[in-house]
Amino acid sequence: MNILDPQGPIAAAEKTILIDSIGIMLAIVLPTIVAIFAFAYWFRQSNTRAQYLPNWEYSGRIELVVWSIPTLTIILLGGVAWIGAHQLDPARPVEGTGSPIRIQVVSLDWKWLFIYPDQHIATVNTLTVPVGAPLRLELTSASVMNAFFVPQLGSLIYTMNGMVTHLELRADNEGTLQGLSGHFSGDGFPDMLFDVNVVSALSFPDWVASTARGANQVLNAESYQKLAQQSVPKDKMTFRLDDSRLFDAIATQKLPPGPGPQLTDNLAKPESGTANVR
């Protein structure tokens, strides 16, 4: 999950912004640290050449330096953030090879549901995508607010109950990446990890076909209600998608959301209680 080892254009751009921002901040931090030691050394008690000016109170040149350097730093950091915020708008389409892949993401307690509406399949805690293809993600939460994040692809984005957010990504190299939840959501939060399998463009249709054949469960409103119950699944389940509008029903709360984490009197070991945290 190394953010300094990007595997896609979004993560690569975010790495550049991170390094540029650190460089700009170090331009003021390092000289300040050096100046502290230089002043301490020069104005030490044993240095008879240092001038003692007890009544000195103002210098226009020093004021210019003191205020101009932080001002320039803020301008540069603001420019980097402003440009990056527009270039890396999560909903801005990302160019790629082949047809875009539409994926609907639902954060549950405590697992991730990935729905492929065009391929009529769904998976839990595993996301498979073709290399180089634009990935168009639609995200929502079926419980409390959460955050979807694949560090090597970039763009942590929140999932919210009753809302849909959009994220455009692309994976440029085959392999297995690690995804995670970036927002605490209760007891099972540490286990909200998922694999991102980046396969070749030719292998992706084969994976879709094998997943559809191998899935022994059907994902519909009834099976979804069972899946939405609080649990940490041991296996990475696969489904045949029975209802292509299931995601819309989840996002618009036609299917009721999960209960979310519970509050109890025993804070050391939370159990089911009567008050919901939302």
N, C-alpha and C positions, 0 to 999 in steps of 0.2 A: 504493500500500500504506500509506496514511495512517491510522494507528490513531485519529487525532483526527477522522476523517471517517467515522463509523460508518454502515453501510448495513443494519443489523439491530438487533434489541432487545438481543442479547447483547453486541455490540460497544458499543452505546450505554451499557449498564449498566457495562461495564468502563471506558469513558472517564470516567464519573462517579466511579467508585472511584479511578481514577488521579488525577483533578483534586482530589478531596477529600483523598486521602492527601498529595499535594504541599502543599495548603493547610494541613493540620494540621502537617506538618513545618516549613513556613516560619514557622508561628506561634512556634516556638522558635528556629529558625535565624536569622531576621532580627533579633529583639531581641538575640540573643547577639552578632551581628556589630556591631550598633549599640553595644552595651555595651562591646565591645572598644575601639572608637575613642573612646567617651566616657571610659572609664577612662584610656586612654593620653593623652588630651588634658588631663583634669583633674589627673592626677598627674604631669604633666610637671615637669621640674626648675625651670622658671622661674615656676611657679604657687606663690606664697607662701601662698595661702589654703588649699591642700590640707594636710590633717593627716597627719603622719608618726607612725605608731603601730607601732614595731618590736616591741612586746611583745603586741600584740593577737593573739588566737588563736581566738576563738569568738564567734558571734552567732546566737542562736536564730532571729531573723527571717530572716537570710540563709540559714541552713540550710533553713528552711521553703520559701523561694522556690526554692533550688537543687534541692531534691528533689521539690517538689510539681509544678513545671512539667513535668519529664520524665515523672513518673508519670501526669499527666493526658494527656500526649501518647501514651504507650504505651496507656493505656486507650482513648483515642479511635481510634487506629490499629487496636488489637485489635478494637474493636467494628465498625469498618468492614470489616475482613478477615473477621470471624466471620459477620456478616450477609451479606456478599457471597458468601462461600464456600458458604453454604446456598442462597441465591437463584440462584446461577449454577452449581449442580451440573450438570456436563456431560450427565448422563443424565436430567435433569429435563425433562419434556415442555414444548415451547414451543407456545403456541397460535398459530393462523394461519387462513387462509382456504383452503378446499378440502381435498382428501384429502392426508394426509401422504405424502411421497415417501421411500421406503426406498432408501438408497444404501450399497453395500458398498465400502469403500476399502482398497486393498492398496498398501503402499509397497514398491517393488521397487528394485533397483540398475539404473539411477538414473532412475526414472520412477514415475508414479502410475497405478494401474489403478482405474477407477471402474466398478463393476458395478451395473446396475439390474435386480435379479432379477424384479421385477414387470413390467417392460417388455421383458425378455429381450434387452437390449443391453448393451454395455460400451464404454468409451472409455478412451483413454490420454492423460493430460496435458490433458484438458479436461473440465470439469464443468458440465453445463447443468441449471438448476433453475428452476421456476416462481416468480414473485414472490409473496410472501405465504404460500406453503405451508410447513407444518412440514417440516423436513428431518431425517430420522432416519438418522444415519450409524452404521454398524458398521465398525470399523477394526481392521486387523491388519497385521503386517509379514511379508513373505516372505523377509526377510533380517535385517540388523541392525536395532536399534531406531532409529526415526525419529520425526519430529514433524510432524503435519498442522496447517497454520495458514493461515487466510485473514484477514489483519489487519482488514479492514473488516467482517467478520462475527463475529470474536472467537473466543476459546477455543482457544488452542494446546493440542493433546492428543497424547500419545505413542502410537505404534503399536509393538507388541511381538510378537516371534515366538512363536507358540503361544498367543497371548492375543487376546481381542477387547475393545476398549473402545467405549464408546457416546458419541455426541455429538449434541445437539439444537441446530439452528440455524434461522434464518429470514432471508431476504433481503427487504428492504422496497422496494427500488427496482430498476427494470430497468437493465441496463448490463453492462459487463464488469469484473470484479474480478480481482485477482491473488492466487494462492495460492502457497505455497512450503513447502519443508522447513525446519523449525526446529532440526534436529539433524544435525551432521556425520556423513556416512556413507560417505566415500570419495572417490575421484577425481571422480566425476560429480556430487557434491553440489551445486555451484553451478548446475547445469542442471536441478535438480529443481523447476522452476516449472510452474505449471499455470494455465490460464484458468478463471474461473468466469463463465459466461454466464447472467445472470439474464434470463429471457424472461417474457412475459405468460402467464397461465394458459391462454389460448386457443392460444398458439403452442407450448406445451410438447408436447401430443399430436402436433402436426404435426412437431415436431423428432424425436420418437420414431419416427414412421412413416418419415420421410425417412432417418433414421440406419439403421433396420432394412433399408430398401430399398437404401441406398447401401453398406452394409457388404459388402465382398467377402471377409471372413474370418470364420471361426466360432471362437468361444472355447470350448475344451474342455480336457481335461487335457493333450492332446498339444500344442496350440498355446500353452497357458499355459507349458509347460516351455520353449519357445523364447523366449517373451516374458520369462520370469524371468531369462534370461541377462543378464549385466552389459552394459549399453549405454545410450547416450543417444539416444533416437529423434529423428530430424529431423522426422518428420511426426506429427500427432495422429491416431493410428489409431482406427478404430471396428470393432466386432465384433457379430455376432449371437451371443447367449448360447445355447450348446447344452446346458449343464448348469446348472440353477438352484441346485444345491448345490455349485458349484465353490468358493465362498467358504468354506463349512464345511470342505471338504477342505483348503484352504490353511491355515485357522486351526488345524485339528487335526493338521496336518503329515502328513496322508495323502499329500499331494503334498509332496515334500521341499523344504525351504527352499533359497534360493540360497547360494552360498559366502561371500558377504560380502567386504569389502575384504581384501586380502592384505598380509602383511608380507614385506619383502625386505631384503637388506643395503644396497641402494641407496636411502637414505631420500629423496634428492633427486628421484628419479623412480621411484615404486613401480610394480612390475610383478607379474605372477602369481607367487605364491610357494607355500610349503608350509604356512605357519601361518595359521590363520584368526583374525580379530578378531571377537569376538561380545560 
